[in-house]
Amino acid sequence: MNGLIKALAEGHVRLTFTSLSSGREIKDVYTLQGVNLPQNPQSDKLILRHVESNCYEDIEKNTIKGWSKIP
C-alpha cells in the first residue's frame, strides 16, 4: 500500500477497485496531488481526488484490485 500512496502523491494513478455501493468494478484515474488530508495508515480507506471530476472520494483499501502509474 505504501507504493500506491507514494505513486498517488507523485502524480496520477489508474486504480481498479470494486464499488461498495454498486458492486461493480471501477477503473479510473486518481491522485493525492491537491489533497490536504493526511492519509491514516491505520484507516481502511484512502481519501483521493478523482482527476476528471476534481471531487474527493474515499476508497476502501481492501477493494483495490490493481493500480498503475500514468506517465
C-alpha positions, 0 to 999 in steps of 0.5 A: 500500500505504501507504493500506491500512496507514494505513486498517488502523491507523485502524480496520477494513478489508474486504480481498479477497485470494486464499488461498495455501493454498486458492486461493480468494478471501477477503473479510473484515474486518481491522485493525492496531488491537491489533497490536504488530508493526511492519509491514516495508515491505520484507516481502511480507506484512502481519501483521493481526488478523482482527476476528471471530476476534481471531487474527493472520494474515499476508497476502501483499501481492501477493494483495490484490485490493481493500480498503475502509474500514468506517465 
